[in-house]
Amino acid sequence: MLEKMIPIVREAGDIVLSAHDIWSHTHEKTSAADLVTEYDLAVENFLKEKLPPLAPGSIFFGEEETENADPGRGWAFIVDPIDGTTNFVRGLRQSAISVALAHDGVLEYGVVYDPYKDELFSARRGGGAFLNGRPIHVSRRPLSEGVFGMGTAIYRREYLEPTMRLAEQLFRRSCDFRRLGAAALDLCDVACGRTELFFEYSLCPWDYAAGSLIITEAGGFVSTLEGGPLPLADRCSVWASNQVNQDVLKELEV
């Protein structure tokens, strides 16, 4: 299945790289912080055409069109056509295409592709995690020697204070932090050992589905900030770390 998914996702990356005059193709959805571009729609439509035939009877659960379907039943593609749309619009070149395939609520395959760096992360449940075909693993560094990533839940500003409170606690224990604006890539950074952990108070399934599988297959740990499993149909908080820092969450005021 990965051998079939990967070329499709790479081809979708060509749509991202072809983008020009992006501001004139951008619209607000709910606010100036919640944007959609014609390229988001073009990537999603392309993936909606190409992916479901790989798993006949599957549903397509995408950021721009969910079909009002339950991704916890049967085969379901969970897709973010351009994760990091604000970065994309502003030319920051830190965006990715994220595709997961789940069966009866269990993540089976995940692909996250950064077309700017030509970095493709992939994983199959029980089969390990890879970057451009080479195995990857989370780091073994403790937070005191490490860097953490974070998101700021820009669509849920009520999480501003707890986000900053948790970031301060982690910053005091770490070397530094990053806020890069594309959760799928933030999760992959943990998976390949570039950072030691990542958190955000509110993400959608298409933001974290593929990345969470890639982390676990790379030897890492993923949960909600409350310590529970990540749902596939609802927005939730996300905590991802290497094994060394798995218990750090228990020591923090969340």
TIKEGU-854017 format. One record per residue (C-alpha): residue in three letters; x, z, y. Coordinates in Angstrom, 1 decimal. Layout:
REM residues N
+------+--------+--------+--------+
: code :     xx :     zz :     yy :
+------+--------+--------+--------+
:  Ala :      X :      Z :      Y :
...
+------+--------+--------+--------+
//
This chain:
REM residues 254
+------+--------+--------+--------+
: code :     xx :     zz :     yy :
+------+--------+--------+--------+
:  Met :    0.0 :    0.0 :    0.0 :
:  Leu :    2.8 :    0.8 :    2.5 :
:  Glu :    4.4 :   -2.6 :    1.8 :
:  Lys :    1.1 :   -4.1 :    2.9 :
:  Met :    0.5 :   -1.8 :    5.9 :
:  Ile :    3.9 :   -2.0 :    7.4 :
:  Pro :    4.0 :   -5.7 :    8.3 :
:  Ile :    0.6 :   -5.5 :    9.9 :
:  Val :    1.6 :   -2.5 :   12.0 :
:  Arg :    4.8 :   -4.3 :   13.0 :
:  Glu :    2.8 :   -7.4 :   14.0 :
:  Ala :    0.5 :   -5.2 :   16.1 :
:  Gly :    3.7 :   -4.0 :   17.9 :
:  Asp :    4.2 :   -7.5 :   19.1 :
:  Ile :    1.0 :   -7.2 :   21.2 :
:  Val :    2.4 :   -4.1 :   22.8 :
:  Leu :    5.7 :   -5.8 :   23.6 :
:  Ser :    3.9 :   -8.9 :   25.0 :
:  Ala :    2.1 :   -6.7 :   27.6 :
:  His :    2.5 :   -7.6 :   31.3 :
:  Asp :    0.8 :   -6.7 :   34.5 :
:  Ile :   -0.6 :   -3.8 :   32.7 :
:  Trp :   -2.2 :   -2.0 :   35.7 :
:  Ser :   -4.6 :   -4.9 :   36.2 :
:  His :   -5.7 :   -4.6 :   32.6 :
:  Thr :   -6.3 :   -0.8 :   32.8 :
:  His :   -9.6 :    1.1 :   33.2 :
:  Glu :  -10.5 :    4.8 :   33.4 :
:  Lys :  -12.5 :    6.2 :   30.6 :
:  Thr :  -13.4 :    9.7 :   31.7 :
:  Ser :  -10.7 :   10.4 :   34.4 :
:  Ala :   -7.5 :    9.1 :   36.0 :
:  Ala :   -5.7 :   10.9 :   33.1 :
:  Asp :   -7.8 :    9.2 :   30.4 :
:  Leu :   -7.0 :    5.5 :   30.4 :
:  Val :   -7.6 :    2.5 :   28.2 :
:  Thr :   -6.0 :   -0.9 :   28.6 :
:  Glu :   -7.0 :   -4.3 :   27.3 :
:  Tyr :   -3.9 :   -4.1 :   25.1 :
:  Asp :   -5.3 :   -0.9 :   23.4 :
:  Leu :   -8.4 :   -2.8 :   22.6 :
:  Ala :   -6.4 :   -5.9 :   21.4 :
:  Val :   -4.3 :   -3.8 :   19.1 :
:  Glu :   -7.2 :   -1.9 :   17.7 :
:  Asn :   -9.2 :   -5.1 :   17.1 :
:  Phe :   -6.3 :   -6.7 :   15.4 :
:  Leu :   -5.8 :   -3.6 :   13.1 :
:  Lys :   -9.5 :   -3.4 :   12.5 :
:  Glu :   -9.4 :   -7.0 :   11.2 :
:  Lys :   -6.3 :   -6.7 :    9.1 :
:  Leu :   -6.3 :   -3.2 :    7.6 :
:  Pro :   -9.7 :   -2.6 :    6.0 :
:  Pro :   -9.3 :   -5.5 :    3.5 :
:  Leu :   -6.3 :   -3.6 :    2.1 :
:  Ala :   -8.8 :   -1.0 :    0.8 :
:  Pro :  -12.2 :   -2.6 :    0.1 :
:  Gly :  -15.0 :   -0.4 :    1.2 :
:  Ser :  -12.8 :    1.6 :    3.6 :
:  Ile :  -13.9 :    2.7 :    7.1 :
:  Phe :  -12.0 :    2.3 :   10.3 :
:  Phe :  -11.7 :    5.5 :   12.4 :
:  Gly :  -10.0 :    4.4 :   15.7 :
:  Glu :   -9.5 :    5.9 :   19.1 :
:  Glu :  -11.5 :    3.3 :   20.9 :
:  Glu :  -14.2 :    2.8 :   18.1 :
:  Thr :  -14.9 :    5.3 :   15.4 :
:  Glu :  -17.9 :    3.6 :   13.9 :
:  Asn :  -19.5 :    7.1 :   13.9 :
:  Ala :  -18.1 :    7.5 :   10.4 :
:  Asp :  -16.8 :   10.4 :    8.4 :
:  Pro :  -13.1 :    9.9 :    7.7 :
:  Gly :  -13.3 :   12.7 :    5.1 :
:  Arg :  -15.2 :   10.5 :    2.6 :
:  Gly :  -13.8 :    7.6 :    0.7 :
:  Trp :  -11.0 :    5.5 :    2.0 :
:  Ala :  -10.5 :    5.8 :    5.8 :
:  Phe :   -8.0 :    4.2 :    8.2 :
:  Ile :   -7.3 :    6.6 :   11.1 :
:  Val :   -5.8 :    4.7 :   13.9 :
:  Asp :   -4.4 :    5.2 :   17.4 :
:  Pro :   -3.7 :    1.6 :   18.7 :
:  Ile :   -1.4 :    2.8 :   21.5 :
:  Asp :   -0.5 :    6.5 :   21.4 :
:  Gly :    0.9 :    7.4 :   24.8 :
:  Thr :   -1.3 :    5.1 :   26.9 :
:  Thr :   -0.2 :    6.7 :   30.2 :
:  Asn :    3.4 :    6.0 :   29.3 :
:  Phe :    2.5 :    2.5 :   28.4 :
:  Val :    0.7 :    1.8 :   31.7 :
:  Arg :    3.6 :    3.2 :   33.7 :
:  Gly :    6.3 :    1.3 :   31.8 :
:  Leu :    7.9 :    4.5 :   30.4 :
:  Arg :    8.4 :    2.8 :   27.0 :
:  Gln :    7.5 :    5.9 :   25.0 :
:  Ser :    4.4 :    4.8 :   23.0 :
:  Ala :    3.6 :    4.0 :   19.4 :
:  Ile :    1.0 :    2.6 :   17.0 :
:  Ser :   -0.2 :    5.2 :   14.6 :
:  Val :   -2.0 :    4.4 :   11.3 :
:  Ala :   -2.9 :    6.8 :    8.5 :
:  Leu :   -4.9 :    6.0 :    5.4 :
:  Ala :   -6.8 :    8.9 :    3.8 :
:  His :   -8.9 :    9.2 :    0.7 :
:  Asp :  -11.7 :   11.8 :    0.5 :
:  Gly :  -10.1 :   13.7 :    3.3 :
:  Val :   -6.6 :   13.7 :    1.9 :
:  Leu :   -3.9 :   11.8 :    3.7 :
:  Glu :   -2.2 :    9.3 :    1.4 :
:  Tyr :   -0.2 :    7.0 :    3.7 :
:  Gly :    1.1 :    7.2 :    7.2 :
:  Val :    2.9 :    4.7 :    9.5 :
:  Val :    4.0 :    5.3 :   13.1 :
:  Tyr :    5.8 :    2.4 :   14.9 :
:  Asp :    7.7 :    2.5 :   18.2 :
:  Pro :    8.0 :   -1.1 :   19.0 :
:  Tyr :   10.3 :   -0.4 :   22.0 :
:  Lys :   13.0 :    1.2 :   19.8 :
:  Asp :   11.9 :   -0.8 :   16.7 :
:  Glu :   11.6 :    2.5 :   14.8 :
:  Leu :    9.1 :    2.6 :   12.0 :
:  Phe :    8.3 :    5.9 :   10.4 :
:  Ser :    6.4 :    5.9 :    7.1 :
:  Ala :    5.3 :    8.2 :    4.3 :
:  Arg :    3.3 :    8.2 :    1.1 :
:  Arg :    1.9 :   11.5 :   -0.2 :
:  Gly :    4.4 :   12.8 :   -2.8 :
:  Gly :    6.8 :    9.9 :   -2.0 :
:  Gly :    8.9 :   11.2 :    0.9 :
:  Ala :    9.3 :   10.1 :    4.5 :
:  Phe :   11.3 :    7.3 :    5.9 :
:  Leu :   12.6 :    5.8 :    9.1 :
:  Asn :   13.1 :    2.0 :    8.8 :
:  Gly :   13.3 :    2.4 :    5.1 :
:  Arg :   15.9 :    5.3 :    5.0 :
:  Pro :   14.9 :    8.8 :    3.9 :
:  Ile :   14.5 :   11.4 :    6.7 :
:  His :   14.3 :   15.2 :    6.6 :
:  Val :   13.4 :   17.9 :    9.1 :
:  Ser :   16.4 :   19.8 :   10.5 :
:  Arg :   17.6 :   23.2 :    9.3 :
:  Arg :   18.3 :   24.5 :   12.8 :
:  Pro :   16.7 :   27.8 :   13.9 :
:  Leu :   14.8 :   27.6 :   17.2 :
:  Ser :   17.7 :   29.6 :   18.9 :
:  Glu :   19.8 :   26.5 :   18.4 :
:  Gly :   17.1 :   24.0 :   18.8 :
:  Val :   14.7 :   22.0 :   21.0 :
:  Phe :   10.9 :   22.0 :   20.9 :
:  Gly :    8.4 :   19.4 :   21.9 :
:  Met :    5.0 :   20.1 :   23.5 :
:  Gly :    1.9 :   18.4 :   24.8 :
:  Thr :   -0.3 :   19.6 :   27.6 :
:  Ala :   -3.8 :   18.8 :   26.4 :
:  Ile :   -4.5 :   16.6 :   29.5 :
:  Tyr :   -8.1 :   16.1 :   28.5 :
:  Arg :   -8.8 :   19.8 :   28.1 :
:  Arg :   -7.4 :   21.5 :   31.2 :
:  Glu :   -8.8 :   24.8 :   30.1 :
:  Tyr :   -5.8 :   25.0 :   27.8 :
:  Leu :   -3.4 :   24.9 :   30.8 :
:  Glu :   -2.7 :   28.7 :   30.9 :
:  Pro :   -2.3 :   29.3 :   27.1 :
:  Thr :   -0.1 :   26.1 :   26.9 :
:  Met :    2.3 :   27.3 :   29.6 :
:  Arg :    2.3 :   30.8 :   28.2 :
:  Leu :    3.3 :   29.6 :   24.7 :
:  Ala :    5.8 :   27.1 :   26.2 :
:  Glu :    7.5 :   30.0 :   28.1 :
:  Gln :    7.7 :   32.1 :   24.9 :
:  Leu :    9.3 :   29.2 :   23.0 :
:  Phe :   11.6 :   28.3 :   25.9 :
:  Arg :   13.0 :   31.8 :   26.0 :
:  Arg :   13.9 :   31.5 :   22.3 :
:  Ser :   15.3 :   27.9 :   22.3 :
:  Cys :   17.9 :   25.7 :   23.9 :
:  Asp :   15.4 :   23.4 :   25.7 :
:  Phe :   12.1 :   21.6 :   25.4 :
:  Arg :   10.7 :   18.1 :   25.9 :
:  Arg :    7.3 :   16.8 :   27.0 :
:  Leu :    7.3 :   13.1 :   26.2 :
:  Gly :    3.7 :   12.2 :   26.2 :
:  Ala :    3.1 :   10.6 :   22.8 :
:  Ala :    2.2 :   13.1 :   20.1 :
:  Ala :    2.7 :   10.7 :   17.2 :
:  Leu :    6.3 :   10.2 :   18.2 :
:  Asp :    6.7 :   13.9 :   19.0 :
:  Leu :    5.7 :   14.7 :   15.4 :
:  Cys :    8.1 :   12.0 :   14.0 :
:  Asp :   10.9 :   13.6 :   16.1 :
:  Val :   10.4 :   16.8 :   14.2 :
:  Ala :   10.2 :   14.9 :   10.9 :
:  Cys :   13.6 :   13.3 :   11.4 :
:  Gly :   15.3 :   16.4 :   12.8 :
:  Arg :   15.6 :   15.4 :   16.4 :
:  Thr :   13.5 :   18.4 :   17.4 :
:  Glu :   12.7 :   21.6 :   15.6 :
:  Leu :    9.0 :   22.1 :   16.4 :
:  Phe :    6.1 :   20.7 :   18.4 :
:  Phe :    2.8 :   22.1 :   19.5 :
:  Glu :   -0.3 :   21.0 :   21.5 :
:  Tyr :   -3.6 :   22.9 :   22.0 :
:  Ser :   -5.9 :   19.9 :   21.6 :
:  Leu :   -5.3 :   16.6 :   19.8 :
:  Cys :   -7.6 :   14.1 :   18.1 :
:  Pro :   -7.1 :   13.0 :   14.4 :
:  Trp :   -5.7 :    9.6 :   15.4 :
:  Asp :   -3.0 :   11.4 :   17.4 :
:  Tyr :   -1.7 :   13.5 :   14.5 :
:  Ala :   -2.9 :   12.1 :   11.1 :
:  Ala :    0.0 :    9.8 :   10.3 :
:  Gly :    2.6 :   12.0 :   12.0 :
:  Ser :    1.5 :   15.1 :   10.1 :
:  Leu :    1.9 :   13.4 :    6.7 :
:  Ile :    5.3 :   12.1 :    7.8 :
:  Ile :    6.4 :   15.7 :    8.7 :
:  Thr :    5.2 :   17.2 :    5.4 :
:  Glu :    6.8 :   14.5 :    3.4 :
:  Ala :   10.0 :   15.1 :    5.4 :
:  Gly :   10.0 :   18.7 :    4.3 :
:  Gly :    8.3 :   20.2 :    7.3 :
:  Phe :    5.2 :   22.3 :    8.0 :
:  Val :    2.0 :   21.5 :    9.9 :
:  Ser :   -1.0 :   23.6 :   10.7 :
:  Thr :   -3.4 :   24.4 :   13.6 :
:  Leu :   -2.2 :   27.1 :   16.0 :
:  Glu :   -4.6 :   29.4 :   14.1 :
:  Gly :   -2.7 :   28.7 :   10.9 :
:  Gly :   -5.3 :   26.5 :    9.2 :
:  Pro :   -5.2 :   23.0 :    7.8 :
:  Leu :   -5.7 :   20.0 :   10.2 :
:  Pro :   -9.1 :   18.4 :   10.0 :
:  Leu :   -9.5 :   14.7 :    9.9 :
:  Ala :  -12.7 :   14.4 :   11.8 :
:  Asp :  -12.4 :   16.8 :   14.7 :
:  Arg :  -10.1 :   17.6 :   17.7 :
:  Cys :   -7.8 :   20.6 :   17.0 :
:  Ser :   -4.6 :   22.3 :   17.9 :
:  Val :   -1.4 :   21.3 :   16.2 :
:  Trp :    1.8 :   23.2 :   15.3 :
:  Ala :    4.5 :   21.4 :   13.5 :
:  Ser :    8.0 :   22.7 :   12.6 :
:  Asn :   10.9 :   22.6 :   10.1 :
:  Gln :   10.8 :   25.3 :    7.4 :
:  Val :   13.3 :   27.5 :    9.2 :
:  Asn :   10.8 :   28.0 :   12.1 :
:  Gln :    7.6 :   28.0 :   10.2 :
:  Asp :    7.1 :   31.8 :   10.8 :
:  Val :    7.9 :   31.7 :   14.5 :
:  Leu :    4.2 :   31.1 :   15.2 :
:  Lys :    3.4 :   34.5 :   13.8 :
:  Glu :    5.6 :   36.2 :   16.3 :
:  Leu :    4.1 :   34.5 :   19.4 :
:  Glu :    1.1 :   35.2 :   21.6 :
:  Val :   -1.1 :   32.2 :   21.0 :
+------+--------+--------+--------+
//
